[in-house]
């Protein structure tokens, strides 16, 4: 068996690709469901009173879920090999610091931050930033001693820090550690605190989930002045790196770690299971694809349009039918699907029952309904990708998802730090001005830029140039 789950890579790849796509489409001219629900067109002014979610609101929680699902593969396996918990804690802290630096560095070197209007200097500095990220986050593919690799990495960080402190920015801006990419900063906090919690609860799923009510308690009581809970919420030694508010996303990351453990269990069981799938099991897999994809699509459609009662009944019907299909699970594949489906179904229903709380489901400000529902839908998406990638082994047709999923840091910055600067220097990027005319062209712009980012990432993945923390 392969030591990776292609389903997990595909889920992560789907999340990062749709994240890039959502930021590459033209603003203002597409339907409202093509953007975050709380920043509707045409003005895209933030409106916290808008309830509902769109497909764009799923991309970040799906990526967070995939991060949690990777913990068993990156942490539990090391523990089983005898690596000490102290070493793993150090690794988690280092990863959090590296991702925080990544968040600050890339945010300062987007072309629109460096100059206004953008010019050749800004585009060149963005490309230099992209190049520097390689020695910072990958192992140089040369036969060198360890000290030489470390020296190259430290030199790259030193150059990056020097650039941050000396480069002039647009509109009189100066280097500011508080000015960072919020998505990557949240991921840095999840990498640190999620891995710490996982390290010390690796043998108990119940204990791991038991952490979440305490986090919920802090959020519910954070506005009570003078309480120790309020002090916990407001305390931060480094506000540019950590705020308790970021820990709300553990409601997605920690359930993801349980999904990852079930994937590991499936991989171990498959090593001893050689029989071919029976036709009945294949029929179950076909129906399961319809159910899991249907649950995602129906929740997006009904919650966006606020068809709440119909959504609840449709979800209950699909979940009951899915459980009926899987309740006599026998093979390793069926057992995995059942475990993921039961937990995912529970979280979906929990999210729907929380929907009325906090004024309806929202990504921003995020609600408990959002955490539970998107976690449940992530379980369903993982089942979908498992059936396609790991059960039917459609590897070639899903490589455009799997390969970016194995190299997500490159995929995330490829458009802003490489494609747009390069096309601008070549005087090609102004052609995209013609895509502002209508919704179809506006979406096509997103598809083209996203496809370029995917191809760039696939190239570096193919030659095994991975960015890692």
Helices and strands as residue ranges (DSSP letters): H 6-24, G 32-34, H 56-71, I 72-76, H 77-80, H 85-108, H 111-114, H 120-137, H 146-166, G 170-172, H 182-189, I 190-194, H 195-200, H 205-221, H 228-234, G 244-249, H 250-270, H 279-305, H 308-326, H 332-353, G 357-359, H 368-385, I 386-391, H 399-406, H 408-414, I 415-419, H 420-425, G 429-436, H 439-462
